[in-house]
Amino acid sequence: MKKVIIFLLSLAVIFSCIAPIGAGAVYNSSVKTETEIFYIESLDTGTVIFEQNSGKQTSPASLTKIVTAALTLKHCEELDTVITVPEHCIRALDGTGSSLAGIKVGEEITVRSLLYCLLVSSANEAAMILADYIGEGSIVKFVEMMNDLAKEVGCENTHFANPHGLDEDGHYSCAKDIAKLTKYAMTFPVFNEISSTKEYTLPATNMNAERKIRTTNFLLLNGYREYYLEEAKGIKTGSTTKAGKCVVTTATKNGYSYLAVAMKAPFYDYDKDGYDENFAFMDTKAMLEWTFDNIKLKTVTDPSQIITVAKVNYAWGVDHVRLVPKEECFALVPVGVDAGSVLVEPVKDSLPESVDAPLKKGDEVCEAVVTYAGEEIARVKLVAAEDIDRSIILFVTGKLGDLAKTTGFKIFAIILAAVIVFFIIANIYVNKNRRRRRIRVVNYRDINRR
């Protein structure tokens, strides 16, 4: 346990250095773990609390079974449906060294029991049987359904090649995608119930007597003091040569809920006591305990806080309006962080060059992004902080000025000027002709008089 103590002390030192203003440390990059790939997300706000290589492709091992369970629950509403186990689902795993639940060819077993075998004891044959059943006799079809689901939930670095998670070319995922798939699976209440089960008694079947299965997730078992986390619930473990040790779990304390994903964790006897330690469990426990103690929901904006100003048109004696947050905004930030450590800035291109009066207090003008140590943690609407009346004189003159700048008005002005010039020239020409006619008449009269 010495290494765990050192690890926790390191966390304390790192986060005791957070400055009260302009904090430079961030809670998603300053902490190191033995686990190569790690991800913690708030299930309440979606805030990413910690991530390390979370987009890196890796073998997901039996975390794959989260997707197998989700698709089963999506396509099979009657969990007491009985399935007769096909031979090919068992024989396909011969020689693989798979984790098995002792299910036999020809055994008649319910979907519910298969889900418990799948999620509690991580039985690979249960994955094959469910995939065959949901895929209507085709595991290949089921795997295609798995990949379709991955796209549906927004996975970017995931492709499945089998329903159980054994290492195979083209079978990979990443921590961020596993989190997305897990959140989808959690929309099924039965998934949460089964994946949090510590021990389950499988009913007797035509080929097996009643027997108990036990969870592979030692975060749930208080007999493992190194790993046990009282607040943890579910969800799935995994382990292969390529994947290392993996675990996905949720945990809730003091009203805060989190989802943690650990992948490619080492497994070795670090304290030389003759037993190998699973760092997927150890790091997950340590990081979640730190998160409970150090991350709190805090008000980061309020309606009295002036964020910026915007230029105002057509207002007498007023040339700008103050912009404030529309409402209070809350975000998860480390304990001890004050308002000066959080930046609130207008979203690029969202703040207009100017706004036209009249404005009412509370009118939305633009959007602002809230950041802590360079990471976006929230967004909020910015609104006018006061009423601003319109000046009719400024409005009319302004609109006339705007009109004068338009291309259409310029063309109209040119045409009008041309028409005026034409009429002037025509008028001059007509007047000249009139004078000539008058002169001729006068001269004619003079001739007649003579």
Order of alpha helices (4+ residues) and beta strands (2+ residues): alpha-beta-beta-alpha-beta-alpha-beta-alpha-alpha-alpha-alpha-alpha-beta-beta-beta-beta-beta-beta-beta-alpha-beta-beta-beta-beta-beta-beta-beta-beta-alpha-alpha
